[in-house]
Amino acid sequence: MSDYEEDHLVPLELGGAPRDPGNLWPEPHYGTKTASTKDGTETKLKNAVCNGTISLSAARSAIKNNWTTALQVTWHRLTSSEVATPDRPVIDSKRSAARM
């Protein structure tokens, strides 16, 4: 097994370009920030987009700028009256109602 795998910086599940050389990078299999760590971040961002917690643009920008801190964008939209935990993000009720 190789020490790295070629991966998409902006994942396909967030609309990343599959063959753009600028969207491809070597992702390590070992260390503290690994391929499996980033895969979990990608899934959580996709879920936040689908739930209406954040916009697709915000998710793409966050993961492109620094994937190791990208999940922080899911918590910036909270107001002081909303309560959230990492396991239960708060969904914007206005945005959710508009989609129904």
N, C-alpha and C positions, 0 to 999 in steps of 0.2 A: 504494500500500500504506500502511496506517495505521502509526503509531508504536507502537500497542498492539493487543493482542487480548484479548478476554474469555476468561478461563480459570478453571478450578476450582482453588481453593487445595488442597483434598484431592482428588486426581485420581479420576476415575471408576474407574480400574483398582485403586484402593485403597478403593473403596466410597463415594467422596465423593458428596454429594447433587447431582444434576444441575441442579436448578432453584432451590436455596436461595440467595437473595441474599447470605447470609452466607458462602457458599462460592464466590462469584464475585468476581473482582478483575481490574483491568487489568494485563496482563503486557507488559512492554516488548519491542520487537523489537531495540532497540539498546542498547549499553552492555556492561557486564561480566556482568550477571545477566539473561539474556534468556529468551525463551520456549523456545528450543531447549535452553538450559542446563537449565532446569527439567524439560523433557521427558525428558532423560537421567537426571536424578535420580529422576523418577517411575518410570521403567523399572527402574532399579537397585533401588529400594525394593521394587517389585512382585516382582522376581526373588528378593530376599532373603526376602520373606514366603513365596513359593512353595517355596523351598529349605529353609525351616524355620530360617533364620539368625536372624530376628527375628519377633515376633508382628505381626499385622495392626494391633493397637492401638498398638504402639510405632511402627510406620511412619506411621500416621495422625497420631499426636501429634507426631512429629519434623517431618514436612513442614508441619503446621499451625503449629507454634511458630516455625520458621525454616527454610524450604526450602533456603536456601543452606548450612546446616550439617546437614541432615537425614541425610546418609549416615553421619555419625559414629555414629549409633545401631547401625549394622551391625557396628561394631568393639567395642562396649562389653561384649559377652557373652563375648569371648575370654578364656581362661585363659592363664597363663604357659607352659603346656606345649603350647599350640596355636600354629601358625605360619600367618599369613595375609598375603596381598598384596592390593592393590586389585583385581587381576584374578582372584584366587582366594580368595573368602571361605571361612571355615571354617564347616561345617555341624555343628550339634549332633548327635552320633551317637545320643544317646538319643532325641531327637525324631524323627530320621529313621527309626530302627528301629521306633518306635511307629506310624509311618504305613504301614509295609510290611505 
